[in-house]
Amino acid sequence: MKKVLKQYNNFSKIYSRDRGVHDEVGDRRFYKFLSSINLKGRRLLDIGCGDGSDLINFEKMGAIPIGIEPSEKFVKLAKEKFPSLTILPGKGEKMPFSKKTFDVVVSKYALQTSPNIPKILNEVARVLKPNGYFIFLSKHPIRQFLEKINTFKGKNINYFEQKVVDSFIYEKKIHLREPSHPLSEYFSKNVLNNFDLIDFVEDYDFPASEQINNYIYPTFFVAKFKKR
Ligand SMILES: C[S@@+](CC[C@H](N)C(=O)[O-])C[C@H]1O[C@@H](n2cnc3c(N)ncnc32)[C@H](O)[C@@H]1O
């Protein structure tokens, strides 16, 4: 699983270069959910902030943003591009913040990289203030199920079993390996005890995400929660 995490070091440059072109649908969906929140003076955390481009957007929207990012190459790139940003090296599963630190927590295309999404969601519940918002975009489990079928050539396919699957993005220029997740990991009883789900959308962004067998299916989803 260490390799899964380290792979982002290899992609950081090309990902940073192409994300603006390929992530248009996801960005539109994600920022629509964020736009109804007044970010002025609010402390915002981005889990898996990549090259920091979103942090700059959040800052322009009035937030006081901070990022956490495990890939040292991404952290270096972000600091070169945007020297004023605050980005801490680290993972979402164990974050160096006190409880109830943030008004808003966001994450885009980072949760699915973790083998332990419930652990990250527990951390979000800990660091978010009551009535704070949590918005995340992640790979859709249906997409990961199709990627699993492709990776293992249709043999012994089990939706519920975590397996590292091949995923191709950005017109197949980037090959990722990520653990698969069922939908119930994101919407567990524990999550629903801590948060109210207030918005949800699923959509697709071919050919930014590989289109398997010309099927039409959701490649990502965005959820918006309010902390109880
Ligand atoms: C596909 S990139 C997305 C980057 C950025 N959020 C964006 O939308 O451009 C996924 C990011 O998640 C980070 N990541 C991977 N595993 C993580 C974890 N366990 N906790 C936090 N971030 C993680 C990767 O290093 C990478 O920067």
PDBQT file of the ligand as one rigid body, heavy atoms in Angstrom, charges set to zero:
ROOT
HETATM    1  C1  LIG A 301      -5.579  12.935  -7.510  1.00  0.00    +0.000 C 
HETATM    2  S1  LIG A 301      -4.658  13.912  -6.398  1.00  0.00    +0.000 S 
HETATM    3  C2  LIG A 301      -5.761  15.271  -6.079  1.00  0.00    +0.000 C 
HETATM    4  C3  LIG A 301      -5.050  16.508  -5.625  1.00  0.00    +0.000 C 
HETATM    5  C4  LIG A 301      -5.958  17.722  -5.367  1.00  0.00    +0.000 C 
HETATM    6  N1  LIG A 301      -6.910  17.466  -4.308  1.00  0.00    +0.000 N 
HETATM    7  C5  LIG A 301      -6.664  18.140  -6.631  1.00  0.00    +0.000 C 
HETATM    8  O1  LIG A 301      -7.903  18.022  -6.697  1.00  0.00    +0.000 OA
HETATM    9  O2  LIG A 301      -5.984  18.571  -7.541  1.00  0.00    +0.000 OA
HETATM   10  C6  LIG A 301      -4.794  12.967  -4.911  1.00  0.00    +0.000 C 
HETATM   11  C7  LIG A 301      -3.977  13.546  -3.782  1.00  0.00    +0.000 C 
HETATM   12  O3  LIG A 301      -4.278  12.858  -2.566  1.00  0.00    +0.000 OA
HETATM   13  C8  LIG A 301      -3.076  12.664  -1.864  1.00  0.00    +0.000 C 
HETATM   14  N2  LIG A 301      -3.275  11.544  -0.919  1.00  0.00    +0.000 N 
HETATM   15  C9  LIG A 301      -3.103  10.245  -1.173  1.00  0.00    +0.000 A 
HETATM   16  N3  LIG A 301      -3.363   9.520  -0.068  1.00  0.00    +0.000 NA
HETATM   17  C10 LIG A 301      -3.712  10.387   0.900  1.00  0.00    +0.000 A 
HETATM   18  C11 LIG A 301      -4.058  10.262   2.285  1.00  0.00    +0.000 A 
HETATM   19  N4  LIG A 301      -4.088   9.072   2.877  1.00  0.00    +0.000 N 
HETATM   20  N5  LIG A 301      -4.345  11.387   2.975  1.00  0.00    +0.000 NA
HETATM   21  C12 LIG A 301      -4.305  12.580   2.375  1.00  0.00    +0.000 A 
HETATM   22  N6  LIG A 301      -3.958  12.768   1.078  1.00  0.00    +0.000 NA
HETATM   23  C13 LIG A 301      -3.677  11.686   0.352  1.00  0.00    +0.000 A 
HETATM   24  C14 LIG A 301      -2.054  12.399  -2.959  1.00  0.00    +0.000 C 
HETATM   25  O4  LIG A 301      -0.728  12.565  -2.519  1.00  0.00    +0.000 OA
HETATM   26  C15 LIG A 301      -2.484  13.409  -4.006  1.00  0.00    +0.000 C 
HETATM   27  O5  LIG A 301      -1.890  14.664  -3.842  1.00  0.00    +0.000 OA
ENDROOT
TORSDOF 0
